[in-house]
């Protein structure tokens, strides 16, 4: 699954959570938030591939691609996915 598709699923889940947990919020407001979020995702955000030069404790090096909306997101994903690897700043 692509990063953009994953973000879309999370947006939809967040709106569903709002509908279920906050019934006092007007349905029109939640729908507006959903539509605006999906439109922004489709029109303005560009998923990029960030490459990390990484190495393990034995010094074995590799380049690892991470799909993300920005460099900070890419670093967070990398740290979560590969906690035992050291890396240089992504490019």
Secondary structure, 3 states (H helix, E strand, C coil): CCHHHHHHHHHHHHHHHHHHHCCCCCHHHHHHHHHHHHHHHHHCCCCEEEEEEEECCCCCEEEEEEEECCHHHHHHHHHHHCCCCEECCCC
